Amino acid sequence: MSIYESKGFAVLYASLPPALLAIVLRFVDVANLGSRGKAIVLLPVLIYFFAAYKIGRAILGNLKNPLRRLLPTPPGDTFLLGHARFTWEEPRGNAFLKWTDEIPNDGLIYYSGLFRATGHVMVTSPDAIREVLVTRAYDYVKPEIGRKFLEQTTGRGLIVVEGDEHKLQRKSVAPAFSGKHVRNLVPVFWKSLRIQLDVASEGDDVRNSGVVELNMWASRATIDIICAATLGRDFDSLRNDDNELALQYKRVFGDKAGAQVWVIFDILRTPPPLQLARWMPFFKQFREAAEGRYQLRPLCRKLVEQKRQDIKSGSDLQVDILSVLMQSGEFTDDGLVDQLLTFLAAGHETTSSAFAFTCWLLAKHPKIQDRLRDELKAHFAEAADISVDATDLDSLPYLDAVVSEQLRLYPSAPISPRWSVRETSILGHHIAKDQFVLLCPWAINRSKKLWGEDAQEFKPERWLTKESTEHGKDTDTMRFLTFFYGPRSCPGQVFSRMEQKCLVAALIMRFQIEMADESEEIAPRGFITVKPMGEEGLYVKLRELSQ
């Protein structure tokens, strides 16, 4: 038994509030204070009582949790921090990966949060993942604090809604993300990309030094693509530095806002209203991100209104995603704004970060880049004048392997928490209501137990051979967790894959990618999604190939 479970510690913990009150009464003449003075003196004591009660109740509940003794637990926890200090490490998910591979377990690991007040169950095996995501999917929801925060960015779309509302929304958006419809959008992707690459080629950075900050370029390129596919409009944000939509998303997904968001959440345990967050002192990046989220909804409302007018006037003949949703009649205008916020955030930021990771990996592995370019050149006779459709992308196995390997190594959401809404079970272990359960794509996708000793290496070949697919492609898809599975799987995964294939193919056929500084340390960083970051971004050198 640890000191924190002893009777002595319980007595000490319980004696602190009355001891604090006794000190106040000893040194402060409460009787001669006015009502306001008494309130000022006693308020901290009352707050302590309340906090002590809440923390003590949580600690006691955690100590009584039978999973704490039934499941393996990582070493190194302390009363003050629990295991939280490990989970804050970057890249996010590294601690969970280490536990998955090094701690003997049957599919579940138990770890504690701050003050050991919360007990968390981490899922580490395909069988356990299947129960959480498929067999008993609706026994779990995303924690409320995360959903409230995401809702400020994505609206009440598929990412945040739960239960019957989620089922209804998923059914309603399914036609817009059907395989057939997404495949018909590939020429739209390609046309937008060709324009963007022409703009990049003509830019001063490429013409002079060839060095570009890739994260910014990727973000603007993908927002143009998602707007073309979702709205049927070309925003031309690469040429237009003042594009309002691109500027607000730059604020929301700013490189330095993530750490400040974590601090605010740890203090408040809930996202403050955007009207207040925009004015929060001392946290500049947090204020900027809040301002961006605040501005996005009215911007998207204008876009919905313009689209509806285009449809009424008959001037809009494109079968873009928003048109499909409008014509279905399933959504109000507020609902359409929510869906548009979701599609724009998820459809451009996740693909943007994935594309940036792919470029970084190809710059670090020139032989893989050359092999990919050879496949593309063999398929397309002339790089200058080609049109691409989904059938072309289906005929490029190494391109598919490169994209799949990047998605495996760098999932856009490294961790994904869940909260049990009823009593349930995982692998025969009883899971009580209100139990925190963690899914960690970073750990599952990189586990040596699931992918072999070379699990952390960038090896697209693993997706091409039968021997390699035994570690995760054909025999057990639950080992590839980037898009999740079951009713909470990503409905836009086909869209995302097609979009990224177009991005990679178009860039590799036109440019040789190299690191601007080979010695710079690049690491995954971010809050909502992660992207490759050096000290000031991801700088690569683009050398245009002769046509």
C-alpha positions in Angstrom: 0.0 0.0 0.0 1.3 3.4 -0.9 1.3 6.4 1.5 -1.6 7.9 -0.4 -3.8 4.9 0.4 -2.9 4.9 4.1 -5.2 6.1 6.9 -2.5 8.6 8.0 -2.7 10.3 4.6 -6.5 10.4 4.7 -6.4 12.0 8.2 -3.8 14.6 7.0 -5.7 15.4 3.9 -9.0 15.8 5.8 -7.3 18.0 8.4 -6.1 20.6 6.0 -9.3 22.6 5.6 -10.1 23.0 9.3 -6.4 23.8 9.9 -6.6 26.5 7.3 -9.8 27.9 8.9 -8.2 27.8 12.4 -5.2 29.9 11.1 -7.6 32.5 9.6 -9.6 32.7 12.9 -6.4 33.0 14.9 -4.9 35.9 13.0 -7.9 37.7 11.6 -10.5 39.5 13.7 -13.4 38.2 11.8 -16.0 39.7 14.2 -15.0 43.3 13.4 -15.0 42.8 9.6 -17.9 43.9 7.5 -19.9 41.5 5.4 -17.7 42.1 2.4 -14.5 41.6 4.4 -15.8 38.4 5.9 -16.6 37.2 2.4 -13.2 38.0 1.1 -11.5 36.2 4.0 -13.7 33.1 4.0 -14.2 32.7 0.3 -10.7 31.0 -0.3 -11.5 28.6 2.6 -14.9 27.7 1.1 -13.3 27.2 -2.3 -10.6 25.0 -0.7 -13.3 23.0 1.0 -15.2 22.5 -2.3 -12.0 21.6 -4.2 -10.8 19.3 -1.5 -14.2 17.5 -1.5 -14.2 17.1 -5.3 -10.6 15.9 -5.5 -10.9 13.7 -2.5 -14.1 12.1 -3.9 -12.4 11.5 -7.2 -9.3 10.0 -5.6 -11.4 7.7 -3.5 -13.3 6.6 -6.6 -10.1 5.9 -8.4 -8.7 3.9 -5.5 -11.8 1.8 -5.5 -11.7 1.1 -9.2 -11.0 -2.7 -9.5 -9.3 -2.1 -12.9 -6.5 -0.4 -11.0 -5.5 -3.7 -9.6 -6.6 -6.0 -12.4 -4.8 -4.3 -15.2 -1.0 -3.6 -15.7 0.0 -0.1 -14.8 3.1 1.9 -16.1 5.8 2.8 -13.6 6.7 6.3 -12.6 3.4 7.8 -11.4 3.3 10.3 -8.5 0.4 11.6 -6.4 0.6 15.1 -7.8 0.9 14.2 -11.5 -0.1 10.6 -11.7 1.1 9.5 -15.2 0.0 12.9 -16.8 3.6 14.1 -17.2 4.3 11.3 -19.6 1.2 11.9 -21.6 2.1 15.5 -22.2 5.3 14.6 -23.9 5.7 15.4 -27.7 5.2 13.8 -30.1 1.8 13.1 -28.5 1.4 9.4 -28.2 5.0 8.4 -27.7 4.5 7.5 -24.0 1.5 5.3 -25.0 3.6 3.6 -27.7 6.3 2.8 -25.2 3.7 1.4 -22.7 2.0 -0.7 -25.5 5.3 -2.3 -26.6 7.1 -2.6 -23.2 4.4 -3.4 -20.6 3.1 -7.0 -20.8 -0.7 -6.7 -21.3 -3.6 -8.6 -22.8 -5.0 -5.5 -24.6 -5.6 -3.1 -21.8 -3.4 -0.8 -19.7 -4.5 1.3 -16.7 -2.9 4.7 -15.9 -3.8 7.6 -13.7 -4.3 11.3 -14.3 -3.5 14.4 -12.1 -3.6 13.7 -8.3 -4.5 10.1 -9.2 -8.0 11.5 -9.3 -8.9 9.8 -12.6 -8.2 6.3 -13.8 -7.8 5.8 -17.6 -7.9 2.6 -19.6 -5.8 2.5 -22.7 -6.7 0.0 -25.5 -3.7 -1.7 -27.0 -4.9 -4.7 -29.1 -7.0 -5.2 -32.3 -9.6 -7.3 -30.4 -10.0 -4.6 -27.7 -10.3 -1.9 -30.4 -12.9 -3.9 -32.2 -15.1 -4.0 -29.1 -14.8 -0.2 -28.5 -15.3 0.9 -32.1 -17.5 -1.7 -33.6 -19.2 -4.2 -31.2 -20.1 -1.7 -28.5 -19.5 1.6 -30.4 -22.4 3.4 -28.9 -21.4 2.6 -25.3 -18.8 5.3 -25.7 -18.8 9.0 -26.6 -16.0 11.6 -26.9 -15.5 13.4 -23.6 -17.6 16.6 -23.2 -14.7 19.0 -22.8 -13.2 17.9 -26.2 -16.5 18.0 -28.0 -17.2 21.5 -26.6 -13.8 22.7 -27.9 -14.1 21.1 -31.3 -17.7 22.4 -31.7 -16.2 26.0 -31.6 -14.2 25.1 -34.7 -16.3 22.5 -36.5 -19.8 23.3 -35.5 -22.3 20.6 -34.5 -21.2 18.3 -37.3 -20.3 14.7 -37.4 -17.1 15.1 -35.4 -18.9 16.2 -32.2 -22.5 14.9 -32.2 -23.3 11.6 -30.5 -26.1 9.0 -30.3 -29.2 9.3 -32.5 -28.1 12.7 -33.8 -24.8 11.2 -35.0 -26.6 8.3 -36.7 -29.0 10.7 -38.5 -26.2 13.0 -39.7 -24.0 10.2 -40.9 -26.9 8.8 -42.9 -27.7 12.2 -44.4 -24.1 13.0 -45.5 -23.4 9.5 -46.8 -24.4 10.3 -50.4 -22.0 13.2 -50.6 -19.1 11.0 -49.6 -20.0 7.9 -51.5 -17.1 6.3 -53.4 -18.8 7.1 -56.7 -19.3 10.8 -55.9 -15.7 11.2 -54.5 -14.2 9.5 -57.6 -16.1 12.0 -59.8 -14.4 14.8 -57.8 -10.8 13.7 -58.7 -10.7 15.8 -61.9 -11.7 18.8 -59.7 -8.9 18.1 -57.3 -6.4 17.8 -60.2 -7.5 21.0 -62.0 -7.2 23.0 -58.8 -3.8 21.6 -58.1 -2.4 22.3 -61.6 -3.3 26.0 -61.1 -1.7 26.1 -57.7 1.5 24.5 -58.9 1.7 27.1 -61.7 1.3 29.8 -59.0 4.0 28.2 -56.9 6.4 27.9 -59.8 5.9 31.6 -60.6 6.4 32.7 -57.0 9.5 34.6 -55.9 10.5 31.9 -53.4 10.7 29.1 -55.9 12.2 31.3 -58.7 14.9 32.7 -56.4 16.0 30.3 -53.7 13.5 27.4 -54.3 12.9 27.4 -50.5 9.2 27.5 -49.4 7.6 27.0 -46.0 5.6 23.9 -46.9 3.0 23.9 -44.1 1.6 27.3 -45.2 1.6 26.3 -48.9 0.0 23.0 -48.1 -2.7 24.6 -46.0 -3.6 27.1 -48.7 -3.5 24.5 -51.4 -5.8 22.1 -49.6 -8.3 24.9 -48.6 -8.5 25.7 -52.3 -9.2 22.1 -53.1 -11.7 21.5 -50.4 -13.6 24.7 -51.4 -13.6 23.6 -55.0 -15.0 20.2 -54.0 -17.4 21.4 -51.3 -18.6 24.7 -52.7 -17.8 24.5 -56.4 -15.7 27.7 -56.1 -12.1 28.6 -56.6 -10.8 30.8 -53.8 -7.3 31.1 -55.3 -5.8 31.6 -51.8 -2.3 31.1 -53.0 -2.5 34.2 -55.1 -4.8 36.0 -52.7 -3.0 36.6 -49.4 -6.0 38.4 -48.1 -8.4 35.5 -48.5 -10.6 35.7 -45.4 -11.3 32.0 -45.0 -7.6 31.1 -45.2 -6.6 33.8 -42.8 -9.1 32.6 -40.1 -8.0 29.0 -40.4 -4.4 30.1 -40.1 -5.4 31.7 -36.8 -7.3 28.6 -35.6 -4.5 26.1 -36.4 -1.6 28.4 -35.6 1.7 26.6 -34.9 2.1 28.1 -31.4 -1.5 28.1 -30.1 -1.5 24.4 -29.1 0.6 24.7 -25.9 -1.4 27.6 -24.6 -4.7 25.7 -25.3 -3.4 22.9 -23.1 -2.6 25.3 -20.3 -6.1 27.0 -20.5 -7.8 23.6 -20.5 -5.8 22.3 -17.5 -6.8 25.4 -15.5 -10.5 25.8 -16.5 -11.3 22.2 -17.6 -13.7 23.7 -20.2 -13.3 25.9 -23.2 -14.3 29.5 -22.4 -17.0 31.1 -24.6 -15.4 32.5 -27.7 -16.7 36.0 -26.8 -14.5 35.8 -23.6 -11.6 33.8 -25.1 -11.0 36.6 -27.7 -10.1 38.9 -24.9 -8.2 36.6 -22.5 -5.1 38.3 -21.2 -1.5 37.0 -21.3 -2.3 34.3 -24.0 -1.8 36.0 -27.3 -1.9 32.8 -29.5 -4.9 31.5 -27.7 -6.7 34.8 -28.3 -5.8 34.7 -32.0 -7.1 31.1 -32.3 -10.3 32.1 -30.5 -10.8 35.1 -32.8 -10.4 32.8 -35.8 -13.0 30.4 -34.5 -15.4 33.3 -33.7 -15.1 34.6 -37.3 -15.6 31.3 -39.1 -19.3 30.7 -38.5 -20.5 34.0 -40.0 -18.2 33.4 -43.0 -19.6 30.0 -43.5 -23.1 31.3 -43.2 -22.4 33.7 -46.0 -21.1 30.9 -48.2 -24.3 28.8 -47.5 -26.5 31.7 -48.4 -24.5 32.3 -51.7 -24.8 28.7 -52.6 -28.5 28.6 -52.0 -29.0 31.7 -54.2 -26.8 30.1 -56.9 -29.0 27.0 -56.9 -32.3 29.0 -57.0 -31.1 31.1 -59.9 -30.0 28.0 -61.8 -26.5 29.4 -62.2 -24.9 26.6 -60.2 -24.8 23.4 -62.1 -21.9 21.7 -60.3 -22.5 18.6 -58.2 -20.3 19.8 -55.2 -20.8 18.5 -51.7 -22.8 21.4 -50.4 -25.1 21.3 -53.4 -25.7 17.6 -52.7 -26.5 18.3 -49.0 -28.9 21.1 -49.9 -30.7 19.1 -52.6 -31.2 16.3 -50.0 -33.5 18.5 -48.0 -32.2 16.9 -44.7 -30.5 20.1 -43.3 -31.6 23.5 -42.1 -29.4 26.4 -43.0 -27.9 26.2 -39.5 -27.3 22.5 -40.0 -25.6 23.2 -43.4 -23.3 25.8 -41.7 -22.3 23.1 -39.1 -21.6 20.6 -41.9 -19.6 23.2 -43.9 -17.5 24.1 -40.8 -16.8 20.4 -40.3 -15.9 19.7 -43.9 -13.6 22.7 -44.2 -11.8 22.0 -41.0 -11.4 18.3 -41.3 -11.1 18.3 -45.1 -8.3 20.8 -45.4 -6.3 20.7 -42.1 -5.9 16.9 -41.8 -5.0 16.5 -45.5 -2.7 19.5 -45.3 -0.7 18.0 -42.4 -0.7 14.6 -44.0 0.7 16.1 -47.3 3.3 18.0 -45.4 4.4 14.8 -43.6 4.6 13.0 -47.0 6.8 15.7 -48.5 9.1 15.7 -45.5 9.4 11.9 -45.6 10.1 12.0 -49.4 12.7 14.7 -48.9 14.4 12.6 -46.3 14.2 9.4 -48.4 15.3 10.5 -52.0 15.4 6.9 -53.3 11.7 6.4 -52.4 11.0 9.7 -54.0 12.8 8.7 -57.2 10.9 5.3 -57.3 7.6 7.1 -56.9 8.5 9.5 -59.7 9.5 6.7 -62.0 6.0 5.0 -61.4 4.3 8.3 -62.2 6.3 8.9 -65.3 5.7 5.4 -66.6 2.0 5.9 -66.2 1.7 9.4 -67.6 3.5 10.0 -70.8 3.6 13.8 -70.6 3.7 15.5 -67.2 2.8 18.9 -68.7 -0.6 18.1 -70.3 -2.5 15.4 -68.5 -5.9 15.0 -66.9 -6.3 12.6 -64.0 -9.3 10.6 -62.9 -9.8 8.0 -60.1 -8.9 5.2 -62.5 -5.5 6.6 -62.9 -4.9 6.8 -59.2 -6.1 3.2 -58.8 -3.4 2.2 -61.3 -0.5 3.5 -59.1 0.3 1.0 -56.4 3.5 2.6 -55.1 1.7 6.0 -54.8 -1.0 4.2 -52.7 1.8 2.6 -50.6 3.5 5.9 -50.0 0.3 7.6 -48.9 -0.7 4.6 -46.7 2.7 4.5 -45.0 2.6 8.2 -44.2 -0.9 7.9 -42.8 0.2 5.0 -40.7 3.3 6.8 -39.2 1.7 10.2 -38.7 -2.1 10.0 -38.1 -3.6 13.4 -37.9 -5.2 12.7 -34.5 -2.5 10.8 -32.5 -4.8 10.2 -29.6 -8.6 9.9 -29.3 -10.3 9.7 -25.9 -13.7 8.1 -25.2 -16.0 8.1 -22.2 -18.3 5.2 -21.3 -22.0 6.3 -21.1 -23.2 3.0 -19.6 -21.8 -0.1 -18.0 -20.1 -2.3 -20.6 -17.0 -4.5 -21.0 -13.8 -4.8 -22.9 -12.2 -8.3 -23.3 -14.2 -9.5 -20.4 -13.2 -6.7 -18.0 -16.1 -4.8 -16.5 -16.1 -1.1 -17.6 -18.2 1.1 -15.3 -20.2 4.1 -16.5 -18.1 7.3 -16.8 -14.9 5.4 -17.4 -12.2 7.2 -19.5 -11.0 5.0 -22.3 -8.1 6.0 -24.6 -7.6 5.0 -28.2 -4.1 5.9 -29.5 -3.6 5.6 -33.3 0.0 6.8 -32.8 0.7 3.8 -30.6 -1.3 1.2 -32.5 0.1 2.2 -35.9 3.7 2.1 -34.7 3.6 -0.9 -32.3 6.3 -3.5 -32.9 3.9 -6.1 -31.6 1.5 -5.4 -34.4 3.8 -4.2 -37.3 7.1 -5.9 -36.7 10.5 -4.7 -35.6 10.7 -2.1 -38.4 7.4 -0.5 -37.3 8.8 3.0 -36.9 10.6 3.0 -40.3 9.2 4.7 -43.4 8.8 1.6 -45.7 6.1 1.9 -48.3 7.0 -1.6 -49.5 5.2 -3.1 -46.5 2.0 -2.3 -48.3 3.0 -4.2 -51.5 4.0 -7.6 -50.4 2.1 -10.4 -48.8 4.7 -10.8 -46.1 4.3 -7.2 -45.1 0.5 -7.1 -45.2 0.4 -9.8 -42.6 1.4 -7.1 -40.2 -1.7 -5.0 -40.7 -3.2 -4.5 -44.2 -5.2 -7.6 -45.1 -5.3 -9.9 -42.1 -6.4 -7.4 -39.4 -7.4 -3.9 -40.4 -7.8 -2.9 -36.7 -4.1 -2.4 -36.6 -4.4 0.7 -38.9 -6.2 3.2 -36.8 -5.8 6.5 -38.7 -9.4 6.6 -39.9 -10.9 4.4 -37.1 -13.6 1.8 -37.8 -17.3 1.2 -37.3 -20.0 3.8 -37.0 -17.5 6.5 -35.8 -15.0 5.9 -38.7 -14.1 8.9 -40.8 -16.7 9.2 -43.6 -14.3 11.3 -45.6 -11.4 8.8 -45.7 -11.8 8.0 -49.4 -12.0 11.8 -50.1 -8.8 12.3 -48.0 -6.9 9.5 -49.8 -7.8 10.7 -53.2 -7.0 14.3 -52.4 -3.6 13.4 -51.0 -2.7 11.1 -53.9 -3.4 14.0 -56.3 -1.3 16.4 -54.2 1.7 14.1 -54.0 1.5 13.0 -57.7 1.2 16.5 -59.0 4.1 17.8 -56.9 6.5 14.9 -57.4 6.0 15.0 -61.2 6.9 18.7 -61.3 9.5 19.2 -58.5 12.3 17.4 -56.7 11.9 17.9 -53.0 14.9 18.4 -50.7 15.2 19.7 -47.2 16.3 23.4 -47.0 18.5 22.5 -44.0 19.3 18.8 -43.5 20.5 19.4 -40.0 17.3 21.0 -38.7 15.3 18.9 -36.3 11.7 18.3 -37.5 9.1 16.9 -35.1 5.3 16.4 -35.0 3.7 19.3 -33.1 0.2 20.6 -32.8 -3.0 20.5 -30.7 -6.1 19.6 -32.8 -4.0 18.0 -35.6 -0.2 17.5 -35.7 2.2 18.7 -38.5 5.9 18.5 -39.1 7.6 21.5 -37.5 11.1 22.9 -37.1 11.9 26.0 -35.2 9.8 28.2 -37.5 8.0 25.8 -39.8 8.9 23.2 -42.4 11.2 24.7 -45.0 11.9 22.6 -48.1 13.7 23.3 -51.4 11.6 22.7 -54.6 13.7 22.2 -57.7 11.6 22.3 -60.8 12.2 19.4 -63.1 12.6 19.8 -66.9 9.5 18.9 -68.8 
